[in-house]
Amino acid sequence: MEERTIRLIVVLALFAFSLVRMWRKARSGQRRSPATPPAAQLPARTAPAPPPSPVPDAWLDPGGSSRLAMLAAGAVWIGGNVAMWLALFELPALADTPVNWRLAAGVIGNLLLLWLARAVAARLRPRRNPQMSGGNPFPDS
């Protein structure tokens, strides 16, 4: 067999193996028992648990601006990738640079773009205002 064919078979086998492992892990996660011991070993409760406190309206995310943050982050990441890869492989000044060096620079640049896109999304995401929910961000002693 040709060397290229053997490499393709190995890569496909590794890909299939990773898919099977992910599938098994997902299925075993559904059947897993919780980490707490059985109820027979727990001490009896003396008082009922308090009801969960309601979330103030000011803390609820309307969702619109969070979608805007995700769209902006995606635009930064995709636009930056297009510009970076075009610059790495289409600029005549970089034509003499070995391909492996350009690929490594592209991967590192992609990681930096992910960080930048996350920062853009965090900046555009709505902030929770503790004054509106009745809390004080700087409580007095």
C-alpha positions as CSV (number, residue, x, y, z in Angstrom):
1,M,0.0,0.0,0.0
2,E,1.0,3.5,-0.6
3,E,2.4,5.5,2.4
4,R,-0.3,8.2,1.9
5,T,-3.1,5.6,2.1
6,I,-1.7,4.2,5.3
7,R,-1.5,7.6,6.9
8,L,-5.1,8.3,5.9
9,I,-6.2,5.0,7.4
10,V,-4.4,5.7,10.7
11,V,-5.9,9.2,10.9
12,L,-9.4,7.9,10.2
13,A,-8.9,5.2,12.8
14,L,-7.8,7.7,15.5
15,F,-10.7,9.9,14.6
16,A,-13.2,7.0,14.9
17,F,-11.6,5.9,18.2
18,S,-12.0,9.4,19.7
19,L,-15.6,9.6,18.5
20,V,-16.3,6.2,20.2
21,R,-14.7,7.4,23.4
22,M,-16.8,10.6,23.5
23,W,-19.9,8.6,22.8
24,R,-19.2,6.2,25.6
25,K,-18.4,9.0,28.0
26,A,-21.6,10.8,27.2
27,R,-23.6,7.6,27.7
28,S,-21.9,6.7,31.0
29,G,-22.5,10.2,32.3
30,Q,-26.3,9.6,32.1
31,R,-26.1,6.5,34.2
32,R,-23.6,7.7,36.7
33,S,-24.9,7.8,40.3
34,P,-24.3,11.1,42.2
35,A,-21.3,11.4,44.4
36,T,-23.3,11.6,47.6
37,P,-23.8,8.5,49.7
38,P,-27.2,6.8,49.7
39,A,-30.0,8.3,51.7
40,A,-29.9,5.6,54.3
41,Q,-26.5,6.7,55.5
42,L,-27.4,10.4,55.8
43,P,-28.5,11.9,59.1
44,A,-32.2,12.8,59.3
45,R,-33.1,16.4,58.7
46,T,-34.6,18.2,61.7
47,A,-36.0,21.3,59.8
48,P,-37.2,21.6,56.2
49,A,-34.8,23.4,53.8
50,P,-35.6,27.0,53.1
51,P,-37.1,27.7,49.7
52,P,-34.7,29.1,47.1
53,S,-34.6,32.9,47.0
54,P,-36.1,34.4,43.9
55,V,-33.7,36.1,41.4
56,P,-34.2,39.8,41.2
57,D,-35.4,41.2,37.9
58,A,-32.3,43.3,37.6
59,W,-30.1,40.2,37.5
60,L,-31.9,38.5,34.7
61,D,-30.2,38.7,31.3
62,P,-32.6,39.9,28.6
63,G,-30.6,37.9,26.0
64,G,-30.5,40.6,23.3
65,S,-27.2,42.2,24.3
66,S,-25.7,38.8,25.0
67,R,-26.4,37.7,21.4
68,L,-24.9,41.0,20.2
69,A,-21.7,40.2,22.3
70,M,-21.5,36.7,20.7
71,L,-22.0,38.1,17.2
72,A,-19.3,40.7,17.8
73,A,-16.9,38.1,19.1
74,G,-17.6,35.8,16.1
75,A,-17.0,38.7,13.8
76,V,-13.7,39.6,15.4
77,W,-12.5,36.0,15.3
78,I,-13.6,35.3,11.8
79,G,-12.5,38.7,10.4
80,G,-9.1,38.4,12.2
81,N,-8.6,34.9,10.9
82,V,-9.4,35.9,7.3
83,A,-7.0,38.8,7.5
84,M,-4.3,36.9,9.3
85,W,-4.3,33.8,7.0
86,L,-4.5,36.0,3.8
87,A,-1.5,38.0,5.1
88,L,0.5,34.9,6.0
89,F,0.0,33.2,2.7
90,E,-0.7,35.9,0.1
91,L,1.9,38.7,1.0
92,P,4.9,38.5,-1.4
93,A,7.2,39.6,1.5
94,L,6.4,36.3,3.3
95,A,6.7,34.1,0.3
96,D,10.3,33.0,1.2
97,T,9.3,32.1,4.8
98,P,8.9,28.3,5.3
99,V,5.3,27.1,5.4
100,N,5.7,25.5,8.8
101,W,6.8,28.9,10.3
102,R,3.7,30.6,8.7
103,L,1.4,27.8,10.0
104,A,2.8,28.1,13.5
105,A,2.4,31.8,13.4
106,G,-1.2,31.3,12.3
107,V,-2.0,28.9,15.1
108,I,-0.5,31.3,17.7
109,G,-2.4,34.2,16.1
110,N,-5.6,32.2,16.2
111,L,-5.2,31.7,20.0
112,L,-4.6,35.4,20.4
113,L,-7.7,36.1,18.3
114,L,-9.7,33.8,20.6
115,W,-8.5,35.8,23.6
116,L,-9.4,39.1,21.8
117,A,-12.9,37.8,20.8
118,R,-13.6,36.7,24.4
119,A,-12.5,40.2,25.7
120,V,-14.8,41.9,23.1
121,A,-17.7,39.7,24.2
122,A,-17.1,40.4,27.9
123,R,-17.0,44.1,27.2
124,L,-20.3,44.1,25.3
125,R,-22.1,41.7,27.7
126,P,-24.5,43.4,30.1
127,R,-23.1,44.0,33.5
128,R,-25.2,43.2,36.6
129,N,-25.9,46.3,38.6
130,P,-25.9,45.6,42.3
131,Q,-27.6,48.9,43.1
132,M,-30.7,47.9,41.1
133,S,-31.0,44.6,43.0
134,G,-30.7,46.3,46.4
135,G,-27.2,45.1,47.2
136,N,-24.2,47.3,48.0
137,P,-21.0,46.5,46.1
138,F,-18.9,48.0,48.9
139,P,-20.6,47.0,52.2
140,D,-19.7,49.0,55.2
141,S,-18.1,47.0,58.1
